[in-house]
Amino acid sequence: MTKSKGNVVFGFLLGSVTGFLLRPSVPVVGQLPLETVLTRGSELRGFETMLIPYAETSFNYVLAGAIVGACLFWFVSKK
């Protein structure tokens, strides 16, 4: 793997972890667990289905962080 690809992978991982840590909290419950975020709440049943929009939003934070991190590290490695 070239240095540029390694930097992009590192940026993707670092950005996704940052997005996960900065995800929004659910009132009363707090931040949702990783499994719930990565599945976008598909395993939630019954009363918990009210948390699906929060799980989807949290997943979007993780994905956005991963994309921004990968792009940022790609840009830095090109200089």
URFENUR-V948306 format. One line per field, one symbol per residue. phi: phi as a letter, one per 40 degrees, with the letter a starting at -180 (. if undefined). psi: psi as a letter, one per 30 degrees, with the letter a starting at -180 (. if undefined). burial: I if it has 9 or more other C-alpha atoms within 8 Angstrom, else O. A space follows every 10 residues. Layout:
phi->???
psi->???
burial->???
This chain:
phi->.ccccccccc cccccccccc ccccccdgcg cccddccccf gcccbgcccc cddccccccc cccccccccc ccccccccc
psi->kleeeeeeee eeeeeeeeee fgllkkkeea klleeeefgg gffklbffff feeeeeeeee eeeeeeeeee eeeeeeff.
burial->OOOIIIIIII IIIIIIIIII OOIOOIOOOO OIOOOIIOOI IOOIOOOOIO IIOIIIIIIO IIIIIIIIII IIIIOOIOO
